[in-house]
Amino acid sequence: MPIKKALAEWDTYITHKYANRPFHPLFIVATEGGGIRAAYWTATVLGKLQDGDPSFADHIFAISGVSGGSVGAAVFDALVADGTKPGEFERRGQEILGVDFLSPAMAAMLYPDFLQRFIPFPVPYFDRGSWLEKSWEKAWRETAAKGGGKMSNRLAEPFLDLWQKKSVDYVPALFLNGTSVEVGNRLIASNLLIDNNFLDAEDAADKLSPEKQHDERRHPQIDVPLSTAAHNSARFTYVSPAGRFDEDGTHVVDGGYFENSGAATALDILREVETELCRDKSGSLGVVVPRIIMISNDPLGIASGSRKMSQTKSTLREAKQHKPGTFLVDILAPLQTLFSTREAHGSYSQKEITLEQQNVCERVAYSIGVSGADQQGPYFFSLAPATVPLPLGWMLSNGAAKAMQDEIYDKGLSSSITNPSTRIWNKAGTTRVLESLGGTATALGNDPNLKPR
């Protein structure tokens, strides 16, 4: 299904279910990569918002995830599809992703996967990547059993079943970003069609269904488990092997190699949504206000452009950057440049989508006859500055998990920053998102007297 049709269906659903609301925010979430901390933080932020207002998930049009952010997004969507009770999203997401996933991956690397090096044909059981996926599936089942819920095996079920076999009327679209080894561009797994509006990106469905009979994706002939779809975006260097598509022999690795914030794909979605809104001269679509939610998990930095925090970001970057040196510079410079470029790509995409968000708000405000549109840009959630070291791998300590739980309430190091212009406002961001769901004119801007034309 193309985005145009998905937008029309979403609008019909949302305007009927929430007919008393004059405005409808359309959230596009971009969640950054970063291993288990990204997965845990994504599930925490989205779970907190869903627990705060059960209508939140209905208003999420799409989630663009990279690496661990994709894993957290997949878990959140699975909780939505299973009809999780309000008030349990944050806790259940944390329980699922608070498990040790590193040990199964390392055990597989040292034993069965090592043995595979000496066998000329592939043995699926020996694949360390599948062991990581199975550990996610096991964590889901055990959490469901402990919570007394139905024995769902959602992460092990086909990816597209998330939208076909669900307990609710609506589940947000997922865009899980991997990187093509052979081409170097984005390779996106989604329940929606990845067409030419996604600049220089490939549709993962094309790799599975070469006959390209997947436009509607209602009854796919070939699919992968939800855990595999998320893992293809999170094939972190050496911990997970590159994924291989049997049909053409090409490979996929971690989406962070191309761009780690998820903002590049979110920007493509935002532009396509805005195009359809501008084309809607007949007024068939309701009063839709596209809004970006950006989730950053970098403990030494923040999402670019967020709440005029340039001073905080500069200070944190200075703390983590080393002075230029001359030791083995010819050998180390290329590797350092690759890592720095990866971070810069994410920063660039975040700044670009921030500017586009402001322009969209201005155009939407003009089109419905109001002034004073919200120029604050996207809603940002950040882990910086972290109270304890936060890992990039697949295991969280109790202290690291507690630090992230505190940060969503601004009880971590951010609570000690007294300058309002540089403080991390996760709690305030939560309030802003939930207030926008009230459907009042304040969803567009700061002036409570704004009224539709």
QUIQUISUL-V278579 format. One record per backbone hydrogen bond with DSSP energy under -0.5 kcal/mol. CO is the residue of the C=O (numbers start at 1). NH is the residue of the N-H. Records with the same first field share a line. If there is no record, write none. Layout:
CO = NH ; NH
This chain:
1 = 193
2 = 6
3 = 7
4 = 8
5 = 9
6 = 10
7 = 11
8 = 12
9 = 13
10 = 14
11 = 15
12 = 16
13 = 17
14 = 18
16 = 19
18 = 21
20 = 22
24 = 289
25 = 27
26 = 291
27 = 61 ; 62
28 = 293
29 = 31 ; 64
30 = 295
31 = 66
34 = 37 ; 38
35 = 39
36 = 40
37 = 41
38 = 42
39 = 43
40 = 44
41 = 45
42 = 46
43 = 47
44 = 48
45 = 49
46 = 50
47 = 51 ; 90
48 = 52
49 = 53
53 = 56
55 = 59
56 = 59
57 = 60
59 = 27 ; 61
61 = 173
62 = 29
63 = 65 ; 175
64 = 31
65 = 177
66 = 69
67 = 70 ; 71
68 = 72
69 = 73
70 = 74
71 = 75
72 = 76
73 = 77
74 = 78
75 = 79
76 = 80
77 = 81
78 = 82
79 = 84
80 = 83
81 = 167
85 = 88
88 = 92
89 = 93
90 = 94
91 = 95
92 = 96
93 = 97
94 = 98
96 = 99
99 = 101
101 = 105
102 = 106
103 = 107
104 = 108
105 = 109
106 = 110
107 = 111
108 = 113 ; 114
111 = 115
112 = 116
113 = 117
114 = 117
115 = 118
116 = 119
122 = 124
123 = 126 ; 127
124 = 127
127 = 131
128 = 132
129 = 133
130 = 134
131 = 135
132 = 136
133 = 137
134 = 138
135 = 139
136 = 140
137 = 141
138 = 142
139 = 143
140 = 144
141 = 145
142 = 146
143 = 147
144 = 149
145 = 148
150 = 152
153 = 156 ; 157
154 = 157
155 = 227
157 = 226
158 = 161
159 = 162
160 = 163 ; 164
161 = 165
164 = 166
173 = 63
174 = 191
175 = 65 ; 177
176 = 178 ; 189
177 = 67 ; 255
178 = 187
179 = 253
180 = 184
185 = 180
186 = 202
187 = 178
188 = 190 ; 204
189 = 176
193 = 195
195 = 198
197 = 199
198 = 201
200 = 186
202 = 188 ; 204
203 = 206 ; 207
204 = 207 ; 208
205 = 209
209 = 212
212 = 214
224 = 159
225 = 229
226 = 230
227 = 231
228 = 232
230 = 233 ; 234
231 = 234
233 = 67 ; 255
234 = 236
235 = 254
236 = 240
237 = 239
243 = 252
244 = 246
245 = 249
250 = 245
251 = 181
252 = 243
253 = 179
254 = 257
255 = 258 ; 259
260 = 33
262 = 266
263 = 267
264 = 268
265 = 269
266 = 270
267 = 271
268 = 272
269 = 273
270 = 274
271 = 275
272 = 276
273 = 277
274 = 278
275 = 279
276 = 280
279 = 281
280 = 283
286 = 288
287 = 24
288 = 290
289 = 26
291 = 28
292 = 294 ; 379
293 = 30 ; 295
294 = 296 ; 381
295 = 32
296 = 383
297 = 299
298 = 301
299 = 386
303 = 306
305 = 307 ; 308
306 = 309
309 = 313
310 = 314
311 = 315
312 = 316
313 = 317
314 = 318
315 = 319
316 = 320
317 = 321
326 = 329
328 = 331 ; 332
329 = 333
331 = 335
332 = 336
333 = 337
334 = 338
335 = 339
336 = 340
337 = 341
338 = 342
339 = 343
340 = 344
341 = 345
342 = 260 ; 346
343 = 347
344 = 348
345 = 349
346 = 350
347 = 351
348 = 352
349 = 353
350 = 354
351 = 355
352 = 356
353 = 357
354 = 358
355 = 359
356 = 360
357 = 361
358 = 362
359 = 363
360 = 364
361 = 365
362 = 366
363 = 367
364 = 368
365 = 370
366 = 369
368 = 453
372 = 446
379 = 294
381 = 296
385 = 413
389 = 391
391 = 37
393 = 36
394 = 101 ; 102
397 = 401
398 = 402
399 = 403
400 = 404
401 = 405
402 = 406
403 = 407
404 = 408
406 = 409 ; 411
407 = 410
412 = 415
413 = 416
414 = 417
416 = 418
418 = 420
419 = 422 ; 423
423 = 425
424 = 426
425 = 429
426 = 430
427 = 431
428 = 432
429 = 433
430 = 434
431 = 435
432 = 436
433 = 437
434 = 437
435 = 438
436 = 439
439 = 22 ; 23
440 = 443
441 = 444 ; 445
444 = 374
446 = 448
447 = 450
